[in-house]
Amino acid sequence: MNMRPWTDRPGPGMGPAWLLTFADLVALLLAFFVMMYATQRVEQGDWQALIKSLSQSLKTERPREAPSPSAPENLRLLARSQAIELTYLEILLEGLRREEPALQNVLFHRLDDRLIIALPADLLFRPGAAEPVPAARERVRDLALILRNISNRIDVYGHTDPTPVGKGSAYASNWDLSLARARSVASMLREAGYQRRLAAFGLAASRFDELAAVEPPARRHMLARRVDIVVRDRRERGR
């Protein structure tokens, strides 16, 4: 018996039209499987595993995809009762930094349970002062566009270099200066629409030794003069 596949030789009356029918069938099957995939339920354990894997991979210095321009708008749709995942927040902020020239010198540093947004004090204040320069409000406002839409706990820490405050300064010590600068940044966040609790702390030069490996010394002192906005991985209670 001759057992050749039916596709080897078209029968009478069969021309290229059968290809159209076959293509339609493939398209329908593809649409069906895409629909099934899109509507399937992601198990909670699988989702947590995905988040953990993503967090680990994004700790390395590899290129990361920038969020879409509508990211701040999409962020407002998140449930405000839940703390945003810090890896996703870091990606949003880095995308914002690429788009906003005023944020080019802002640094982001991810630790296990927090994301640190380091604002060089030289970009915000005049030497020895805690009154923000005009451009400072623009920088903080850009960050607040995202931060005001999350429910994570946020604290603000002021730092200085070890150089004592000058004579005639409005502040008795670097402790007072660093606290005043932290409060100033917290106030700017409030002005930009952040409504949740904010705690401000002054650390003076108590963390300066952590920059011992930074060279040259001028850069070490520049990095020491900063205000850190610290975003925790947990929700702020009571709001």
N, C-alpha and C positions, 0 to 999 in steps of 0.2 A: 504493500500500500504506500502511496506517495504521501509522506507526512511533512510537507513543507509549511513553514509559518505563513499565516494568512497575509502578512505584510509583504511577502516576497513579490507577489504579482496581483495587482488589483483586478477584481472581477469585472464583468461587463457593466458598463455604465458608471464605474467608479473612476473618478479623476482626482485632481488636486483638491476638490471640495472636501474630501474626508479629513484633510489636515485641519480645516477650519473647525470641524466638529470636535476633533481631538484636542485642539488648542483651547476651545471653549470648556471642554471637560476638565483639562488641567487647571485652567484659571479658576473654575468653580471649586475644585478640590483645594487649591492653594488658599483661596479666600476662606474656606471652611476651617482649615487648620490654623490660619492666622487668627480667626475669630476665637477658636478654642483656646489658643495660647494666650490671647489678650485677656480673656475672661476667667482664666483659671485662678484659683485662690492661692496666694503665697502664704505658706505656713509661717507662723511666728518664729519658730526655730530657724527656718531657712533665712528669714529676713535678718534676724540677729546675727547669724553667721556671715551673711553678706556684708552687713555694716562693719563687723569686726575685721573681716578681710580687707575691706576698702580702707578702713582706718590704718591698718598696718602698711598697706601698699603706698598710701599717700604720705607716709612719714619720710620716704626717701625723696631725694632731689630729682624727680622725674617730671616731665611736662604734664600739666593738668589742664583739662578742658575748662575753658571759661564758661561761666553761666550765661544764660541768654540775657539780653538787655532788659527783659521783663522780670528778672529775678526778684527785685524788691517788691514788685506788685504781687508776684506769686507767693512771696513769703508772707504777705498779709493774710493769705488764705489759710495758713497753717493754724492748727488749734493753739490758741494762746495759753492753754492749760498745760501744754507739753513743752519741755525744753528741746531746743533744736540740737541736732547732732553736730558736734564741733567740727568734724571733718567737712561736712557740707557748708557750715558757716565760714570756714577758712577759704574754701573755694569761692564762695560768694564775695568775700572781702578782697581776695586777690584779683578777681575779675574787676571789681570796682576800682582797685588801685591801678590796674592797667588802663582804665578808661579816664581816670581823673588825675591830671598832672599834679594837682595839689597834694596828692597822697603818695607820690613816688618815693619819698624818704621814710614812710611809715613802715615799720617792721612787724611781721607776724611770727610768733614762736609758739608751737604747739607742744604742750606737755600732756601727760596721761589724762588728767582730769580738768584741764583748763586750756584756754587759748589766750595768749598775751598779745595785745595790740600795743606796740611800743611807739609812742609819739615823742620824737626828739624835742626837748624843751626849747632848743634854739629856734625851732620853727613856730613856736607858740608864744614865747615870751621874750622880752628884752632881758639882758643880763641882770640878775639879781632881783627881777620883778616877777609878780604873779598876775599882773593885769595882761590879758591876752592882746596880742597884736591883731590888727584887722583881719589878716588872712587866717588867723587861728580858727575863727568861728566857721569859716568855709570848710576847713579841713574836718573839724569835729562834726559839722552838719552832714557832710558826705557820709561819714561813718554812722551817724545816727539814723540815716535813712534805712539802714538794715537793723541796727541794734534796737531801735524802738519797737520793732515788730516781733521780738523774741521774748520768751519768758525766763531765760536762763538768769541765774544770779550774776550780777556785774558789780565789781569793786574797782576803785580807782586808787592807784598808788603813785605818789610823787617821789622822785629820786633826785639827788644832787651829786656833784663830784665833791672831793674832800676839801676843796678850797673854802676857807671860812668866808662868811658874808662880810662885805666891806663896811667900813665905818660910815655911819649915816644911813645904813640900810633900814628899811621899814620892818625888817625881821631880825629877831634877836639871834637866830641860829639857822643852820641849814634844816633843822627839824621843822622850824616854823615855815621856812620858805617852801620846803617840799610839800607840807600839808596845805599851804595856801594854793599852790599850783594844782594839787589834786582836786581841791574844792573848786577851783576855777574851771577845770575840765568837766567836772561833774555838773556845774552850773550850765556850761555850754551844751552839754547833752540834754539837760532839762529844757533849755531854750529851743533846742531842735526837735522836741517832741517826745523825749524819753520820759515815761511816766512812772516807771517802777522804782522800787527802792534803790538808792545808790549809797554806798559807804565810801568815804574818802580817808586815806591814810597817808601820813608823811614818814618816809623811811630815811631821809637825808642821804648820807653816803654809806649806810650800813651794808649795802650789797655791792660796794665798789670792788671788793676782793674777787667777786665772781667774774670780773672782766680782766683778770691778771694776764690772760693770754693774748689780749687784744693789743696790737701794735699798729702805729706808734702811740706813745702816751697821749698825744693830742686827740687821737680818735677815741682812746679809752675814756678820756674825760668827757668827750662829746656824747658818747653812748651812755655814760653815767648820768648825764643831765637829761632826764626824760620823765614822762608820765605814762604809766602802764594802765591800760584798760583791760582788766582781767575778766574774761567770760568763763564761768564755771560750767561744768557739764550737767548741772542739776538745776531744777527750777527754783526761782525765788519764792519762798514761802510767804503766804499771807496776801498774795495778790492774784 
